[in-house]
Amino acid sequence: MRPAPFRAVAFTDFHGNHDAFEKAKGLVRSGGWRCVIVAGDIANYDAERAKRQLTELAQPDAPLFFVPGNMDAPELSSWAGTEFVRPLHGNSATIAGVFLIGLGGSPTGPFSTPFEIEDETATKLMNQAMAGFRGMPLILVSHSPPRNTRLDMVRSGDHVGSISVRNFVEKFKPTLVISGHVHEARGIDSVGETTLVNTGPALAGNYAEIQLDDKVTVNLGSFP
């Protein structure tokens, strides 16, 4: 019998919005997901609120994997998580034959946000997370999208994504990269055979549905 496809729902950029979290909880509880993925900017500086909201969003049959964003408290990057909430920043996890790694924060920029990371450090963290990789489908969860794609372009036309993430994609060729950060650049793109998605901010009602079987399928959704 052919195994069931891997299905996940992905969110990013809640920025502490209560209504967005409540709608996300309803979607997660609708069932059918193998896991939930949150790619950062969870609760704007407030680590305890972020932990509480992530814990409420996770389900026993759909564990949650997350990275903190550049607007999150840096202490989230070292939080041990819970039974069903699993931090991915600089770490890896395996679920249903899929290997996930994560990178939180964003490249350093002009706004001095709470959690920014130099490219050299970001590269070390991603390489560290790859230590247990054994040739299965690979998903990178990165708050910042890779540089020079449709997913990292701000309204001025400048590309503000991560150079280190772009280099990682070109070197390791993951199956999928899930990101956010650049609110106005929601969409789907690719680098080589790697599918890229910026889910768009949950704050504005956005999320993405992901399915892996013999191909990658990504559908962008919006809360009603």
VOSEVO-935858 format. One record per residue (C-alpha): z, y, x. Coordinates in pm, 1 decimal, m for minus. Each point is the difference from the previous one (the first is absolute). Layout:
BEGIN
<node><c3>Z</c3><c2>Y</c2><c1>X</c1></node>
...
//
This chain:
BEGIN
<node><c3>0.0</c3><c2>0.0</c2><c1>0.0</c1></node>
<node><c3>m93.8</c3><c2>343.7</c2><c1>131.1</c1></node>
<node><c3>307.2</c3><c2>218.9</c2><c1>66.5</c1></node>
<node><c3>59.6</c3><c2>299.8</c2><c1>m224.3</c1></node>
<node><c3>m115.8</c3><c2>331.7</c2><c1>146.9</c1></node>
<node><c3>252.2</c3><c2>226.7</c2><c1>170.1</c1></node>
<node><c3>67.9</c3><c2>295.6</c2><c1>m231.8</c1></node>
<node><c3>202.6</c3><c2>305.9</c2><c1>94.2</c1></node>
<node><c3>61.5</c3><c2>344.5</c2><c1>m143.1</c1></node>
<node><c3>28.8</c3><c2>291.4</c2><c1>243.4</c1></node>
<node><c3>152.9</c3><c2>346.5</c2><c1>m35.8</c1></node>
<node><c3>61.0</c3><c2>295.2</c2><c1>227.4</c1></node>
<node><c3>128.5</c3><c2>357.9</c2><c1>m15.8</c1></node>
<node><c3>254.2</c3><c2>m9.4</c2><c1>m282.7</c1></node>
<node><c3>183.2</c3><c2>294.4</c2><c1>159.0</c1></node>
<node><c3>307.1</c3><c2>m89.7</c2><c1>m205.6</c1></node>
<node><c3>m170.0</c3><c2>48.8</c2><c1>m337.5</c1></node>
<node><c3>206.1</c3><c2>m184.8</c2><c1>m260.5</c1></node>
<node><c3>m276.1</c3><c2>m34.7</c2><c1>m260.8</c1></node>
<node><c3>m239.4</c3><c2>m146.9</c2><c1>256.6</c1></node>
<node><c3>258.0</c3><c2>m261.4</c2><c1>103.8</c1></node>
<node><c3>69.1</c3><c2>m94.0</c2><c1>m361.2</c1></node>
<node><c3>m371.6</c3><c2>m50.3</c2><c1>m67.8</c1></node>
<node><c3>m35.3</c3><c2>m199.9</c2><c1>322.2</c1></node>
<node><c3>289.6</c3><c2>m222.5</c2><c1>m106.6</c1></node>
<node><c3>m175.0</c3><c2>m70.2</c2><c1>m327.7</c1></node>
<node><c3>m319.3</c3><c2>m96.8</c2><c1>180.4</c1></node>
<node><c3>184.1</c3><c2>m226.5</c2><c1>244.5</c1></node>
<node><c3>182.7</c3><c2>m171.0</c2><c1>m285.2</c1></node>
<node><c3>m327.9</c3><c2>m68.7</c2><c1>m177.8</c1></node>
<node><c3>m20.4</c3><c2>m299.6</c2><c1>234.6</c1></node>
<node><c3>m262.1</c3><c2>m184.8</c2><c1>195.4</c1></node>
<node><c3>63.9</c3><c2>171.8</c2><c1>333.4</c1></node>
<node><c3>79.0</c3><c2>m196.6</c2><c1>315.1</c1></node>
<node><c3>160.8</c3><c2>306.4</c2><c1>154.4</c1></node>
<node><c3>44.7</c3><c2>375.2</c2><c1>m28.4</c1></node>
<node><c3>m98.2</c3><c2>233.6</c2><c1>284.0</c1></node>
<node><c3>127.6</c3><c2>356.3</c2><c1>46.0</c1></node>
<node><c3>m162.3</c3><c2>205.2</c2><c1>276.2</c1></node>
<node><c3>249.1</c3><c2>279.6</c2><c1>42.4</c1></node>
<node><c3>120.0</c3><c2>343.2</c2><c1>m118.6</c1></node>
<node><c3>242.9</c3><c2>m164.2</c2><c1>m235.4</c1></node>
<node><c3>277.8</c3><c2>253.1</c2><c1>m61.3</c1></node>
<node><c3>m40.5</c3><c2>312.0</c2><c1>217.4</c1></node>
<node><c3>283.5</c3><c2>0.4</c2><c1>258.6</c1></node>
<node><c3>239.8</c3><c2>m198.3</c2><c1>m220.8</c1></node>
<node><c3>49.4</c3><c2>m342.7</c2><c1>157.8</c1></node>
<node><c3>251.1</c3><c2>m126.2</c2><c1>m255.0</c1></node>
<node><c3>m222.8</c3><c2>91.7</c2><c1>m291.7</c1></node>
<node><c3>m295.8</c3><c2>m168.3</c2><c1>168.3</c1></node>
<node><c3>200.0</c3><c2>m319.7</c2><c1>54.0</c1></node>
<node><c3>113.9</c3><c2>m1.1</c2><c1>m360.1</c1></node>
<node><c3>m348.3</c3><c2>56.9</c2><c1>m141.1</c1></node>
<node><c3>m162.1</c3><c2>m262.8</c2><c1>221.5</c1></node>
<node><c3>267.8</c3><c2>m250.9</c2><c1>m98.2</c1></node>
<node><c3>m61.6</c3><c2>69.2</c2><c1>m369.8</c1></node>
<node><c3>m376.8</c3><c2>m36.1</c2><c1>43.8</c1></node>
<node><c3>15.2</c3><c2>m339.0</c2><c1>174.9</c1></node>
<node><c3>1.1</c3><c2>m325.5</c2><c1>m197.1</c1></node>
<node><c3>116.6</c3><c2>m353.4</c2><c1>94.0</c1></node>
<node><c3>m352.9</c3><c2>m130.8</c2><c1>m63.2</c1></node>
<node><c3>m164.8</c3><c2>306.6</c2><c1>156.9</c1></node>
<node><c3>185.6</c3><c2>114.3</c2><c1>314.2</c1></node>
<node><c3>m63.2</c3><c2>353.1</c2><c1>120.8</c1></node>
<node><c3>m127.5</c3><c2>92.8</c2><c1>346.6</c1></node>
<node><c3>18.1</c3><c2>363.2</c2><c1>108.8</c1></node>
<node><c3>m31.5</c3><c2>255.0</c2><c1>277.0</c1></node>
<node><c3>159.5</c3><c2>346.6</c2><c1>m7.4</c1></node>
<node><c3>m220.2</c3><c2>308.7</c2><c1>m7.8</c1></node>
<node><c3>15.1</c3><c2>316.7</c2><c1>202.8</c1></node>
<node><c3>203.4</c3><c2>167.5</c2><c1>m276.7</c1></node>
<node><c3>256.7</c3><c2>m280.8</c2><c1>m12.0</c1></node>
<node><c3>328.8</c3><c2>m9.3</c2><c1>189.1</c1></node>
<node><c3>m61.7</c3><c2>m160.1</c2><c1>342.7</c1></node>
<node><c3>296.3</c3><c2>m234.2</c2><c1>m54.2</c1></node>
<node><c3>m214.3</c3><c2>m194.2</c2><c1>m249.6</c1></node>
<node><c3>m201.7</c3><c2>m127.5</c2><c1>297.7</c1></node>
<node><c3>300.3</c3><c2>m203.9</c2><c1>118.3</c1></node>
<node><c3>139.5</c3><c2>m105.7</c2><c1>m338.9</c1></node>
<node><c3>39.3</c3><c2>m378.4</c2><c1>m23.1</c1></node>
<node><c3>m113.4</c3><c2>m9.4</c2><c1>m363.6</c1></node>
<node><c3>125.1</c3><c2>m248.4</c2><c1>m260.2</c1></node>
<node><c3>m86.2</c3><c2>m350.3</c2><c1>m112.9</c1></node>
<node><c3>m309.1</c3><c2>129.3</c2><c1>m179.3</c1></node>
<node><c3>m69.6</c3><c2>326.3</c2><c1>189.6</c1></node>
<node><c3>m149.8</c3><c2>m56.1</c2><c1>343.2</c1></node>
<node><c3>m59.0</c3><c2>284.3</c2><c1>247.8</c1></node>
<node><c3>m328.2</c3><c2>m22.2</c2><c1>193.3</c1></node>
<node><c3>19.9</c3><c2>293.5</c2><c1>243.3</c1></node>
<node><c3>m68.8</c3><c2>m159.6</c2><c1>337.9</c1></node>
<node><c3>58.2</c3><c2>m340.1</c2><c1>m161.4</c1></node>
<node><c3>m196.7</c3><c2>m282.6</c2><c1>m157.1</c1></node>
<node><c3>38.0</c3><c2>m235.6</c2><c1>m293.7</c1></node>
<node><c3>m194.1</c3><c2>m295.3</c2><c1>m133.6</c1></node>
<node><c3>m45.9</c3><c2>m69.3</c2><c1>m369.0</c1></node>
<node><c3>m235.9</c3><c2>m247.5</c2><c1>m167.2</c1></node>
<node><c3>m199.6</c3><c2>m41.8</c2><c1>319.3</c1></node>
<node><c3>m47.2</c3><c2>375.9</c2><c1>53.1</c1></node>
<node><c3>139.1</c3><c2>178.8</c2><c1>308.7</c1></node>
<node><c3>127.3</c3><c2>354.8</c2><c1>m61.1</c1></node>
<node><c3>98.9</c3><c2>257.9</c2><c1>258.0</c1></node>
<node><c3>103.3</c3><c2>361.3</c2><c1>m44.7</c1></node>
<node><c3>7.9</c3><c2>345.3</c2><c1>153.0</c1></node>
<node><c3>197.9</c3><c2>279.9</c2><c1>m159.4</c1></node>
<node><c3>2.8</c3><c2>373.4</c2><c1>57.9</c1></node>
<node><c3>m302.7</c3><c2>203.3</c2><c1>96.7</c1></node>
<node><c3>m154.0</c3><c2>149.3</c2><c1>313.4</c1></node>
<node><c3>172.9</c3><c2>312.4</c2><c1>126.6</c1></node>
<node><c3>m126.5</c3><c2>312.8</c2><c1>m173.7</c1></node>
<node><c3>64.8</c3><c2>369.5</c2><c1>m55.1</c1></node>
<node><c3>258.0</c3><c2>m40.1</c2><c1>m279.5</c1></node>
<node><c3>279.6</c3><c2>m182.3</c2><c1>187.7</c1></node>
<node><c3>60.2</c3><c2>m250.0</c2><c1>m277.8</c1></node>
<node><c3>298.2</c3><c2>m236.4</c2><c1>34.6</c1></node>
<node><c3>m175.8</c3><c2>m313.6</c2><c1>125.1</c1></node>
<node><c3>m288.5</c3><c2>56.4</c2><c1>240.3</c1></node>
<node><c3>m107.1</c3><c2>m240.5</c2><c1>275.4</c1></node>
<node><c3>m202.4</c3><c2>50.4</c2><c1>317.0</c1></node>
<node><c3>m315.0</c3><c2>m211.5</c2><c1>26.5</c1></node>
<node><c3>129.3</c3><c2>m192.7</c2><c1>301.0</c1></node>
<node><c3>314.1</c3><c2>m102.5</c2><c1>m189.6</c1></node>
<node><c3>m202.2</c3><c2>m91.3</c2><c1>m309.4</c1></node>
<node><c3>m224.8</c3><c2>m225.5</c2><c1>206.9</c1></node>
<node><c3>300.3</c3><c2>m176.7</c2><c1>153.9</c1></node>
<node><c3>155.1</c3><c2>m56.9</c2><c1>m343.0</c1></node>
<node><c3>m316.9</c3><c2>m153.5</c2><c1>m143.7</c1></node>
<node><c3>m56.0</c3><c2>m219.1</c2><c1>305.9</c1></node>
<node><c3>363.2</c3><c2>m112.1</c2><c1>m18.6</c1></node>
<node><c3>m45.8</c3><c2>m96.4</c2><c1>m365.8</c1></node>
<node><c3>m304.0</c3><c2>m215.5</c2><c1>87.6</c1></node>
<node><c3>204.4</c3><c2>m235.9</c2><c1>219.0</c1></node>
<node><c3>9.3</c3><c2>m278.7</c2><c1>m258.3</c1></node>
<node><c3>m355.8</c3><c2>33.8</c2><c1>m125.1</c1></node>
<node><c3>m189.3</c3><c2>m329.2</c2><c1>m22.8</c1></node>
<node><c3>m343.1</c3><c2>73.5</c2><c1>m144.0</c1></node>
<node><c3>79.2</c3><c2>34.2</c2><c1>m372.2</c1></node>
<node><c3>m109.7</c3><c2>290.3</c2><c1>m223.0</c1></node>
<node><c3>159.6</c3><c2>314.9</c2><c1>143.8</c1></node>
<node><c3>114.1</c3><c2>303.9</c2><c1>m200.5</c1></node>
<node><c3>117.8</c3><c2>317.7</c2><c1>171.4</c1></node>
<node><c3>220.2</c3><c2>226.7</c2><c1>m212.9</c1></node>
<node><c3>m11.7</c3><c2>345.5</c2><c1>158.5</c1></node>
<node><c3>117.8</c3><c2>322.0</c2><c1>m160.3</c1></node>
<node><c3>m270.4</c3><c2>187.4</c2><c1>188.0</c1></node>
<node><c3>m363.3</c3><c2>m108.7</c2><c1>m43.7</c1></node>
<node><c3>m218.4</c3><c2>m62.0</c2><c1>304.6</c1></node>
<node><c3>m170.7</c3><c2>303.5</c2><c1>150.6</c1></node>
<node><c3>m355.2</c3><c2>98.1</c2><c1>m91.0</c1></node>
<node><c3>m47.0</c3><c2>m173.0</c2><c1>m333.4</c1></node>
<node><c3>m37.9</c3><c2>124.9</c2><c1>m355.3</c1></node>
<node><c3>370.0</c3><c2>m70.4</c2><c1>m47.0</c1></node>
<node><c3>144.4</c3><c2>252.8</c2><c1>245.9</c1></node>
<node><c3>m200.8</c3><c2>314.0</c2><c1>m79.5</c1></node>
<node><c3>189.9</c3><c2>303.7</c2><c1>m127.4</c1></node>
<node><c3>m157.2</c3><c2>272.6</c2><c1>m211.9</c1></node>
<node><c3>m104.8</c3><c2>199.7</c2><c1>305.7</c1></node>
<node><c3>m215.5</c3><c2>m294.6</c2><c1>110.8</c1></node>
<node><c3>225.8</c3><c2>m82.9</c2><c1>295.0</c1></node>
<node><c3>98.1</c3><c2>m359.4</c2><c1>73.2</c1></node>
<node><c3>376.7</c3><c2>m38.3</c2><c1>41.2</c1></node>
<node><c3>46.1</c3><c2>m377.1</c2><c1>13.8</c1></node>
<node><c3>145.4</c3><c2>m209.8</c2><c1>276.9</c1></node>
<node><c3>m199.7</c3><c2>m60.9</c2><c1>317.8</c1></node>
<node><c3>225.7</c3><c2>m293.6</c2><c1>87.3</c1></node>
<node><c3>m64.1</c3><c2>m163.1</c2><c1>m339.3</c1></node>
<node><c3>m374.3</c3><c2>48.1</c2><c1>45.0</c1></node>
<node><c3>17.3</c3><c2>m162.8</c2><c1>343.2</c1></node>
<node><c3>205.2</c3><c2>m287.4</c2><c1>m142.5</c1></node>
<node><c3>m258.3</c3><c2>m60.8</c2><c1>m272.9</c1></node>
<node><c3>m284.1</c3><c2>m7.5</c2><c1>251.3</c1></node>
<node><c3>188.9</c3><c2>m237.3</c2><c1>231.0</c1></node>
<node><c3>162.3</c3><c2>m245.7</c2><c1>m242.5</c1></node>
<node><c3>m236.3</c3><c2>28.7</c2><c1>m300.3</c1></node>
<node><c3>258.7</c3><c2>m50.2</c2><c1>m276.5</c1></node>
<node><c3>m118.6</c3><c2>m116.8</c2><c1>m337.7</c1></node>
<node><c3>149.1</c3><c2>304.0</c2><c1>m173.4</c1></node>
<node><c3>179.0</c3><c2>327.4</c2><c1>80.3</c1></node>
<node><c3>214.2</c3><c2>157.9</c2><c1>m274.3</c1></node>
<node><c3>92.7</c3><c2>366.4</c2><c1>46.6</c1></node>
<node><c3>76.6</c3><c2>329.3</c2><c1>m173.8</c1></node>
<node><c3>127.3</c3><c2>330.0</c2><c1>146.8</c1></node>
<node><c3>m316.5</c3><c2>204.1</c2><c1>m64.2</c1></node>
<node><c3>35.5</c3><c2>55.9</c2><c1>m373.7</c1></node>
<node><c3>m346.0</c3><c2>146.1</c2><c1>m55.6</c1></node>
<node><c3>m180.2</c3><c2>m285.6</c2><c1>178.5</c1></node>
<node><c3>65.9</c3><c2>m285.0</c2><c1>m242.7</c1></node>
<node><c3>m267.0</c3><c2>m264.8</c2><c1>23.9</c1></node>
<node><c3>m143.0</c3><c2>m309.1</c2><c1>164.2</c1></node>
<node><c3>m187.0</c3><c2>m10.8</c2><c1>330.6</c1></node>
<node><c3>m63.3</c3><c2>m242.3</c2><c1>284.5</c1></node>
<node><c3>m15.2</c3><c2>m24.2</c2><c1>376.8</c1></node>
<node><c3>m217.6</c3><c2>m293.2</c2><c1>94.5</c1></node>
<node><c3>117.6</c3><c2>m292.2</c2><c1>m212.4</c1></node>
<node><c3>342.6</c3><c2>155.9</c2><c1>m65.7</c1></node>
<node><c3>58.1</c3><c2>134.6</c2><c1>m349.7</c1></node>
<node><c3>203.3</c3><c2>321.7</c2><c1>m16.5</c1></node>
<node><c3>177.9</c3><c2>144.3</c2><c1>m301.6</c1></node>
<node><c3>191.1</c3><c2>322.7</c2><c1>m51.9</c1></node>
<node><c3>171.4</c3><c2>m77.4</c2><c1>m331.0</c1></node>
<node><c3>50.7</c3><c2>365.7</c2><c1>m86.8</c1></node>
<node><c3>342.4</c3><c2>144.6</c2><c1>m82.8</c1></node>
<node><c3>211.5</c3><c2>m186.4</c2><c1>m253.5</c1></node>
<node><c3>140.3</c3><c2>346.7</c2><c1>m72.3</c1></node>
<node><c3>m332.2</c3><c2>65.9</c2><c1>m178.6</c1></node>
<node><c3>m7.7</c3><c2>m342.9</c2><c1>m167.8</c1></node>
<node><c3>m204.8</c3><c2>m192.7</c2><c1>255.4</c1></node>
<node><c3>19.4</c3><c2>m354.4</c2><c1>135.3</c1></node>
<node><c3>m229.5</c3><c2>m276.1</c2><c1>126.1</c1></node>
<node><c3>m44.3</c3><c2>m362.4</c2><c1>m102.4</c1></node>
<node><c3>m90.4</c3><c2>m235.3</c2><c1>285.3</c1></node>
<node><c3>m135.3</c3><c2>m352.2</c2><c1>m8.8</c1></node>
<node><c3>m74.9</c3><c2>m225.2</c2><c1>297.2</c1></node>
<node><c3>m184.4</c3><c2>m328.4</c2><c1>m33.0</c1></node>
<node><c3>m335.2</c3><c2>m54.4</c2><c1>167.1</c1></node>
<node><c3>m45.7</c3><c2>378.9</c2><c1>1.2</c1></node>
<node><c3>205.3</c3><c2>318.3</c2><c1>m37.2</c1></node>
<node><c3>0.3</c3><c2>171.6</c2><c1>m338.8</c1></node>
<node><c3>171.4</c3><c2>336.9</c2><c1>m42.8</c1></node>
<node><c3>19.3</c3><c2>181.4</c2><c1>m334.3</c1></node>
<node><c3>142.6</c3><c2>348.2</c2><c1>m28.4</c1></node>
<node><c3>215.2</c3><c2>46.0</c2><c1>m310.0</c1></node>
<node><c3>190.9</c3><c2>274.5</c2><c1>m176.8</c1></node>
<node><c3>310.4</c3><c2>m12.0</c2><c1>m216.2</c1></node>
<node><c3>m65.1</c3><c2>70.0</c2><c1>m369.9</c1></node>
//
